Amino acid sequence: MLTRIKTDIVVLGAGPGGYAAAFYAADMGRDVLLVEMDNLGGVCLNRGCIPSKALIHATNVIDDAKDASQFGVQFEKPKVDLDKLRKWKDKIIKNLSAGIGGLAKKRDVQVLKGRGYFEGEKILRVETDKGQKFIDFEYAIIAVGSSPAIPAAFDLGNKRIMTSTEALDIEEIPKKFLVVGGGYIGMELGLVYASLGSQVHLVEAAKSILAGADSDLVKPVLSHAEKIFKSVRLNTKVAKMATKGKQIEVSIEDANNKTVELYDKVLIATGRTPNSNNLGLKDIGVQLNDQGYIKVNDHQQTTVDHIYAIGDIAGGILLAHKASKEAKVAVEVICGKNATAKFSTLPAVVFTHPEVAWCGLTEQEAREKNLNVKVAKFPWVASGRALTLNKQSGLTKLIIEPETDRLLGVGIVGHHAGELIAEATLAVDLGITAEDLALTIHPHPTLSETIMESAEVFYGHSSHMYSPSGSDKKQPEYA
């Protein structure tokens, strides 16, 4: 049965960008229809951020129990009930998704489940289980996200070769597990499986893991991975894969060797691809770049003025909070405001062991751009709180503009770095100086003090480090 619906704004995709856009538009008094072909919450809630962090928390408990023996507390070897762990994870997802549905109802946002396709510049066809529905809209916000990319050579149709989607289902704990790709997905899930008991082997084509993060922030993560993984091979590539009975035969190459190895399961974590196919975008003039992402301007507008794109589908760094910010920008522009996310400071967090977080300019970017910056570092081995938590393998660093002492960037590696980076993001966003941080009283003993102490290191008077000439002259000594 054909149905025609009129709305002011149609939002295609109900992930952290899509539902944020729909809810904000409704709060601004607009008539909104939200289209989603899957469960509300998108990849982040259903097959990404939320389930992975649930599993990371569970395995962190295992790791902490093992580490407790260092200070005299002994636990028996943990027994993992995969069914119960999976049900707990799925319950979190279900509750959060239901919560989004409840918020949609309270805001009078109509939710339509189905696959959307642009029939015209102002017509969206939605294929539902009850037939086709046609949406006549004034504005559209595309927030359809991305999917795990798997090279054709590795796509054997074998369930033992997984993407992050399947890996999060944790159907079993494979004895011998290969992770291809040392980005945030490969590292996070590799550490989860290693803590659960798998012999994890990591292969990364680049010279290090976690591309984009400064090397001194990556170092503690790599050190931990080398301890908990069976092997970590950098500058190494997977040439091909083949099914070999109940295992996967993998050909691995580096500069000196070629080996053929057998694995019980393989995780392909080499990137993501935009969900821009089969939407009818080219037919209505919405242009894509060479990688298939939708081209947008600083206001999230596509090449068709009344159609916007946000989140993963718009390219850039693929982060949920980026999508949520872009959602508000798009809605505000639709409502007549001159909004942009161009000048916002975007934090990034990797939930490894230890966590890595950064915002603003990195030291690596400064070098690549030949920018004159000063760097102040405070190692967590000098933090009383870090030592009491047995989490001393951390570091907080500030990237500072020499002429003004303005804070350009912050990097943190350590326990709960993802929580600590919020203060740093605000500081960079507001353009405050290192002196402002140094003069701000931070509670003691806390990990947040490391941000203040990094600023004090810059001026050469940190209470817990000796730096007679300041950080630009000499690496300080810690107490």
C-alpha positions, 0 to 999 in steps of 0.5 A: 500500500502506497502512503504519502507523508509530509514533513518539514525535516526528514532524517535518514539514519538513527545513530548518534548523529541522526537521532540527535538531529531529529531531537534537536530539530523537534526541540526547535519546533520543527516537524520531524520524521526519523527513518531507520532500517535497523534498531534505533541508536545506529552502529554506535549503540548496537554494533560499536561504541556501547557493546565494545565498552561493555566488553572492555569493562568486563575484561578490565575487571579480569585484568585488575583482578590479576594485577591485584596480586602485586599489592597482596590481594589474591583472586581465584582464576575467573570463570567467564560465562559467555552467555551471561556476558552476552545477555548483559551486553545485549540488555544494555543495548536494548535498554538504551535503544528503548530509551531513544524510542521513548524520547522520540515519542515525548518529542513527537518525532515520528519514527519510520522503520525501513530503507530510504531512497531518494526519488527526487530532491524533495521525495524520499521513498521508504521500503517498509514491511508494510509496503512503500511510503513516500516522504515529501520533505523540505529538508533532509539530513543524511546520517546513514553512517559507515560499515566495517570494510573487508578487502575482497581478497579476505571475504571468503564467506567464512564465518571464521573471518570476522569484522567488528560486528561479529567479534562483538557477538563473542560466540566463542573464545578462539584459541588462536586469534589473528587481528589484522589492523592495529587501529582503535578497533583492532586494539580494543577488541584484540585486548578484549579477546586476549583477556578472555583467554585467546592467544592473540596475534596482531599484524599491522602494516604500518610502523606503529599502532593507533595512527594519529596518536603521538608515539609517546602516548602509544608507547604504554599501549604497545608495551602492554599489548606486547605482554598480553598478546602472543605476538605483535608484528608491525610493518607486516602485511597479510597477503591472502587467506584461505579456508583450511578445514576448521581454520583459516590459512593466512599468508603473512609477509614482512620485509624479510619473511613470508609465513603461512599460519593457521588461525581459529578466527580472524578479525579484519579491522582495517577500516570502515566504508561509507554507506552511500550506495543505493540511496539515489544520491547521484540521481538528485545531484548529491556529490560523493568524493573518491572514497564514497563519502558525501561532500559537505561544506562547513555548514554540513550542506551537500551539493544540494542546498536543502540536503545535509549530511552528518557523521561518518557518511560525511567523512573526516574522523569517524566518531560518534560525538563528531556526528552529534555536533554536526547534527546540531550544526545542520539543524541550526543552519536549517533554522536560519543560524550561521553555525559551523563545527569547523572551529570546534575542538574534537577529542578522540579516545581509544579505550585500550589498556591504558586508554589514550585520549587527545584533542587539538594539535598533536605533537606529530601534527606540529612537526609535520606542519613545521610549527614552533611549539613547546611541549610540557610532559608530566609522567604519571609515575610522579602522580600519587593517585596513579600509584595508589591505583597501580596505574602509573604507566601514564603520561599527560602532555600539553602542546603550547604556543611559545609566543602566547603560552596558549594551549594548542593541544593535549594528549593523555595516556593512562587510566580513564584518559577518556574522562580526563580529556573533557577538561582539556578539550574545554581548555583548548576550545576556549583558547586558555593559556598554560598559566590558566591551567597552572593557576586552576586548583585541582583536587588532590589526590586525583589524576586530573592533577596531572593536567595542572602539573603539566602546566606547572612543568612548563613554567618549571615549578611543578611540586612533584617534578624537578625542572630548574630550567623549564620544560623547553630546556631539559626533560624534568626529573620526577620525585 
